[in-house]
Amino acid sequence: MRRPFVFINSAMSADGKISSIDHKQIRISGRDDLTRVDELRASSDAIMVGVGTVLADDPGLRIKSRLLQERRKDMGLDEEPLRIVADSNARTPANAKVLGARCVIAISRSAPEERRVGLRSRCEMIECGAEMVDLSELMGVLYDRGINRLMVEGGARLNWSLIELGLVDEIYVFIGGLIIGGERAPSLVDGSGFRSSFPRISLLSAQRMDEGILLQWSFDRNRKVQQ
């Protein structure tokens, strides 16, 4: 399947949590890691999150550095990457920060019309899938639109769905020096979980950063652990 190069970027606590039991964003990264994230955004054609992240954190998903914005323009690119929300039922609030120019909401064909109305003037909408967003179909649509490098910034369920479908090439994860705890607190990857044939990933790099460590992993399509 022709699709973008897809990588997940996330920060998690030492015990593997990406937010609290209240699903509220917690400051895990330090200044150096936040700079790195901005650079990753600037190197991407598009940035994607799930609607759960929008509802919990209301991220803007924009590049913070004016220098990086200008660098993109010098390369003939748009100042900001395309922003994409996977939102099967069009639950994105009409005042969400992610909306505006160069924002796409991916919805299912069953998304209620009354929810679409408030979003039409603030973003583009793409239908993929009957009841849920068909992520494989969406990847093909994005590739055909010239999206070659896609950055995924969560959340846990979107991460799971992409990995389950074999749509992720690399993962960057910053592990910060704090413990969050809570069996209901989101982890890097949630969803229903694998019972066997667990996907294997290979460590590409490990770097101490701020008060934690940055790990970069790649997916090995040919190696799975049988249980």
Helices and strands as residue ranges (DSSP letters): E 5-12, H 31-42, E 46-50, H 51-57, H 66-74, E 82-86, E 103-107, H 113-120, E 124-127, H 135-144, E 149-152, H 156-164, E 170-175, E 198-209, E 212-225
